[in-house]
Amino acid sequence: MAPKMRPIEVISHNDLQGTIHPLRFRMEIEDQALQTVRVDKVLLRKETMVAGMRSQSFSCRSIVAEFIHHYELTYELATCKWFLSKW
């Protein structure tokens, strides 16, 4: 696991073809409170290898506190874990 990858909780759904669609995620912020972020748009999805493990990366966009944030979510296929890899 890369040092910048933060584990997160994600709510997603899969369509009939098996494509993953992240809907929202929850991450821990500096004072150990949880912040929920709604995924407004998935800009790009791609298959990658992270630390030798197959994963899917999602470049996304959201509006948080009236600011547009671009970030990347990573889903490890072998472990079924989600990570916030860029914020």
C-alpha positions in Angstrom: 0.0 0.0 0.0 1.4 3.4 -1.0 1.9 5.8 1.9 -0.6 8.4 0.7 -3.4 5.9 0.5 -5.9 6.5 3.3 -8.5 3.7 4.0 -12.1 5.0 3.7 -15.6 3.7 3.9 -17.5 3.7 0.5 -21.1 3.2 -0.6 -21.2 2.1 -4.2 -23.4 0.1 -6.5 -22.7 -2.3 -9.4 -24.7 -2.3 -12.6 -25.8 -5.4 -14.5 -22.4 -5.5 -16.3 -20.5 -5.5 -13.0 -19.2 -1.9 -13.3 -18.6 -0.2 -10.0 -20.1 3.2 -9.4 -18.9 4.9 -6.1 -21.7 7.1 -4.7 -20.2 8.5 -1.5 -17.4 7.9 1.0 -16.6 8.7 4.5 -13.1 9.6 5.7 -11.5 10.5 9.0 -10.4 14.2 9.3 -7.8 15.6 11.6 -9.8 15.6 14.9 -10.9 12.0 14.4 -14.4 13.1 13.2 -15.8 11.5 10.1 -16.7 13.5 7.0 -19.0 12.2 4.3 -18.4 13.3 0.7 -20.9 12.7 -2.1 -19.3 11.7 -5.4 -20.7 14.2 -7.9 -19.0 12.8 -11.0 -16.7 10.0 -11.9 -14.4 11.6 -14.6 -12.2 8.6 -15.4 -12.0 4.9 -14.4 -9.0 2.6 -15.1 -7.5 -0.7 -14.1 -4.2 -0.3 -12.3 -1.6 -2.3 -10.3 -0.9 -1.0 -6.8 1.8 -2.7 -4.8 1.4 -5.8 -7.1 -2.4 -6.0 -6.6 -5.0 -5.4 -9.2 -7.2 -2.5 -8.5 -9.6 0.0 -10.1 -8.9 3.7 -9.8 -11.7 6.3 -10.1 -10.8 10.0 -10.7 -13.8 11.9 -9.2 -15.1 15.4 -8.6 -17.1 16.7 -5.7 -18.2 20.0 -4.1 -17.2 20.2 -0.5 -17.8 23.4 1.5 -18.4 25.3 -1.7 -15.1 24.2 -3.2 -14.6 21.8 -6.1 -12.3 18.9 -5.2 -10.7 16.5 -7.6 -9.5 13.3 -6.0 -8.9 9.6 -6.8 -10.5 6.6 -5.1 -8.9 3.2 -5.4 -10.6 -0.2 -5.0 -8.4 -3.2 -4.4 -10.0 -6.2 -6.1 -8.3 -8.9 -4.1 -9.0 -7.4 -0.6 -12.2 -5.5 -1.4 -10.9 -2.4 0.3 -11.3 1.2 -0.7 -8.6 3.9 -0.4 -8.4 7.7 -1.0 -5.2 7.9 -3.0 -5.2 11.6 -3.9 -7.1 14.6 -2.3 
